[in-house]
Amino acid sequence: MEPGSLPWLVIGLWIGGIANAIWYYWWGWLGARKGKPIGKYKHPLLSIFEHYHWATILYILGFRLDLPILVGVATVLLLD
């Protein structure tokens, strides 16, 4: 990545944090109120994609396409 890409990396970290908070609110808190286990998707195909799977895909795309914003989002998902 280029030296000027640090602001985009930080923006990606913020976007990843917001997306992660929305995920936990939507699938965790609202789902728990309905009696479903945390993290259960409605479609069974989506259940194979956990946070680290999405992080791996976004890391590959971020480094291959030189998009630091994707690397930032992937970092948040991996740390979660």
Secondary structure, 3 states (H helix, E strand, C coil): CCHHHHHHHHHHHHHHHHHHHHHHHHHHHHHHHCCCCCCCCCCHHHHHCCHHHHHHHHHHHHHHCCCHHHHHHHHHHHHC
